[in-house]
Amino acid sequence: MKPGILSASLALTIVGLGAFVTALDQTVVVTALPEVMLDLKIPVVELDRVSWVVTGYLLGYTAVMPLMGRLADVYGYSRVYQASLVIFSLGTALVAVSPNLEWMVGARVIQAIGGGATLPIGMAIATSMLPPRRRGLGVGIVVACAEAGSMLGPAYGGAIVELSSWRWIFWLNVPQSAVIFLALLWIPNRPQRGASVDYLGGALLTATLLMLSLALSRKGLFTLSSPTPFVMAAMGLGLVLVVILVERRALQPLLAPFLFRSRAFVSANATQVLEGVAFIIALVTIPLMANTVMGRDPLTGAWWLLRLTAAIPVGALVGGWAVAYLGVRPVTVAGLVLSAVGLLLVSTWDLDIAEPRLTVHLLVAGAGFGLNNAPIMARALGAAGDEYRGTAASLVTVSRMIGMALGLSALSAWGVEHFHVLTAGLELPVQQPGETGEALRARQTEYMARLNDAGLALFRNFFHIAAGVSVAAIVPALLMRPDRRERDAGLEEVDQPGT
């Protein structure tokens, strides 16, 4: 094996392992929450407060990522990756010793700042170690590892809780991170001479993303039931204007103007936003449908969802490999079409859906979601070039998170409203004077049947919407062509199959 190939393989192994370990913590806490509530003496009526254990992680994960990506571009990917692991380990240790909920939420934010940075920096390392034609495969490997970590997180957390305390879920992160930290010493660090970090722009952008994420995550934005999300959105948009003014005066801005003049980069981000919307709808609706109108137990709903998520890392690997032979746009469009077809197939389910249809439909949708991950990221990284590779990877990842937040709030708002429309006129059957028990049971059976039909119609509409969003994402995906600057730099290779 050639030294260059050996170095690239070692780098991919290290960053893939890092993506897997840090991605576990996005979902690992889900199965541990009941034990956390019991240990920290949090009553069930305060479940909305407990949700901040998850929300806090997502906010920290999203808001600081672009700044961390830029730090990596300037000071070197390996060293900033190591610093991120230190922050992640500090946060995870603080979670493990949490005496109360407030402490735990704050620690989860710290943990997310470090863990969230590892994914885009890992992608930047993967692409920097590979020739242009193989960069899609490198991104695909990192994405597949991250998706596998997210997929296995609940099972991993459940196993640890079953064997020991929930706190050991987080204590085990420390030695795992230490191994990756030491392994990174073998990857050369290449800081950019003369480059600098726009810390003011980074701080303002962090505040902007934090405010917009909070606004988008509230269903009141769509139900018009509260002014809070609109106030937050207005503050976020005001901060956007401040960021633009500050960035225009910065010598080396965090948000480099050439990125947003790049049709390929802007189109990649637009595609990611729409795909994030479609993905979160599928992710929420599948177990919810199984546990409500389908009458299945929670474990069955989890197994259904696992069928979809298990196909994502496989699709990511195939997509990364296929980019070198088919090009970015064909693979992206194929993934979007496949996910739309899978979602439309799921929308045809009736109450007695059975195998093998169930598994095939979910695998098709999951493979589609995975297939387009690598080419979208490869296209964005190609547009950024060497100087802003980590920043670009961070921004595209943030775009997906924003799409998921937007989709979730819209889903919860529109779903409740539409369910009320579908069930209009349905009255809970109560026994009337002189009515026999048999007649009452017949009316109750009819009521439940009509209620289930309304619920099934609602969930089918969810899948139709998600499929439509995936199809709509094809438009920006087709615009992901290299600009003149990228062609002059030789970056068009990732979009030209067989070169």
Secondary structure, DSSP 4 states (H G I P E B T S, - for coil): --HHHHHHHHHHHHHHHHHHHHHHHHHTHHHHHHHHHHHTT--GGGHHHHTHHHHHHHHHHHHSHHHHHHHHHHH-HHHHHHHHHHHHHHHHHHHHT-SSHHHHHHHHHHHHHHHHHHHHHHHHHHHHTS-GGGHHHHHHHHHHHHHHHHHHHHHHHHHHHHHS-THHHHHTHHHHHHHHHHHGGGSPP-PPTT----HHHHHHHHHHHHHHHHHHT-THHHH---SHHHHHHHHHHHHHHHHHHHHHH-SS-SS-HHHHH-HHHHHHHHHHHHHHHHHHHHHHHHHHHHHTTT---HHHHHHHHHHHHHHHHHHHHHHHHHHHHH-HHHHHHHHHHHHHHHHHHHTT--TT--TTHHHHHHHHHHHHHHHTHHHHHHHHHHHHTTTTHHHHHHHHHHHHHHHHHHHHHHHHHHHHHHHHHHTTT-----PPTT--HHHHHHHHHHHHHHHHHHHHHHHHHHHHHHHHHHHHTHHHHHT----HHHHHTTGGGGGSTT-
